[in-house]
Amino acid sequence: MNVQIRERPDAASSTGIKTAIADCDIHPARATKDELFPYLEKRWHAHLETFGIQAYQGMMEGRPYPKAQPNASRRDAYPPEGGPQGSSLSFMQKQHLDPNNVALGVLNPLATGQGLRNQDLAGAVCSAINDWQIEKWTSKDSRLKGSVVVANEDGVSAAAEIRKRAGDTNFVQVLLLSRNVEPLGQRRYWPIYEAAQEVGLPIGVHAFGFGGNPITASGWPSHYIEEMVGHSQCQQTALASLVLEGVFERFPKLKMVMVEAGFGWAPSLAWRLDKVFARLHSEVPHLKRKPSEYIRDHIWWTTQPMEDPESRDHLFQTIEWIGWDKLLFATDYPHWDYDEPSRVLPAGVSDANRQAFYLDNAKQLYGIA
């Protein structure tokens, strides 16, 4: 994939970012509950109106925490024409893309068909989401690129959707979530990885998801803040599974992006895996290298939420271990924990690393010229 992007000289940055940037985590929303209907067979219209959407989750109804009120988003992000935050392209352009000089924006739709119990419905909704991304977003603004949303619990259907979108420059990655029925290294998900490697698309693993399990290893916590902190714990479980089940050994060209779960935990997880691996290598003889080597070769990281230690040296040491070439800037627009582009990096970053961080790493990963 080789897509041309260019800076917009008419888009003056209000943030102090003078050059073009890539935002690798933007969340588009649907303006109305039936906005997907034009992209769904009519049989699903009646099904949704009659039965609604049933996800794998431990709640009788609704979400476990009040985070989604309103839409887990900034209150200043409501479009003037109405609708939820993130549902208006024109307002997104005015509030975020233009003033922040975003040359590349990667869309990560949430509230999709992922995690639905009815696998036929999941596949239909995911495919509709992909058509909707093209129609409403990427065809209207060339800076925006979509993520191929797939029915994550149905590997065969997901692989077919990935191959269906192969070569379509509207998309730059495949989207999975971190909370699934099983850890992501399990074989039920291997068809997804095989197809992604085949078509040359990286896989973004975004925080959240519905797998029917509690969000911690000990059960359901009391507060939303515990869920927010738990994003990194869940991503660690997913990443350990991917490494130890041999996904990267089996699919050596596969690239993955850990999205919206931080990155400060990466070195400690890798060290722990290496230490235990040294003693228990015989249990996983399919691994030909240390776990840390797979992580450093195959994993990229978005920076939202950006780590913020008291000492900037601690941040720089962590990034040096990960590699400046593996960090992708992200804002999480329009969500409440949005990261302001001009305030993310502390002083002391070289011009080369700053350029790589804000734009070049994303261009290289996603094959954009």
Secondary structure, DSSP 4 states (H G I P E B T S, - for coil): --B-----TT---SSS--S-EEEEEE----SSTTTTGGGS-HHHHHHHHHH---BS-SSSSS-SSGGGTTTTB-GGG--TT-SSTT--HHHHIIIIITTTTEEEEEE---SSSTTBS-HHHHHHHHHHHHHHIIIIIITT-TTEEEEEE--TT-HHHHHHHHHHTTT-TTEEEEEEES--SS-TTSGGGHHHHHHHHHHT--EEEES----SS-SBTTB--SSHHHHHHHHHHHHHHHHHHHHHTTHHHHSTT--EEEESS-STTHHHHHHHHHHHHHHHGGG-TT--S-HHHHHHHHEEEE-SSPP--SSHHHHHHHHHHH-GGGEE----TTBTTPPPGGGSSPTT--HHHHHIIIIIHHHHHHTB-
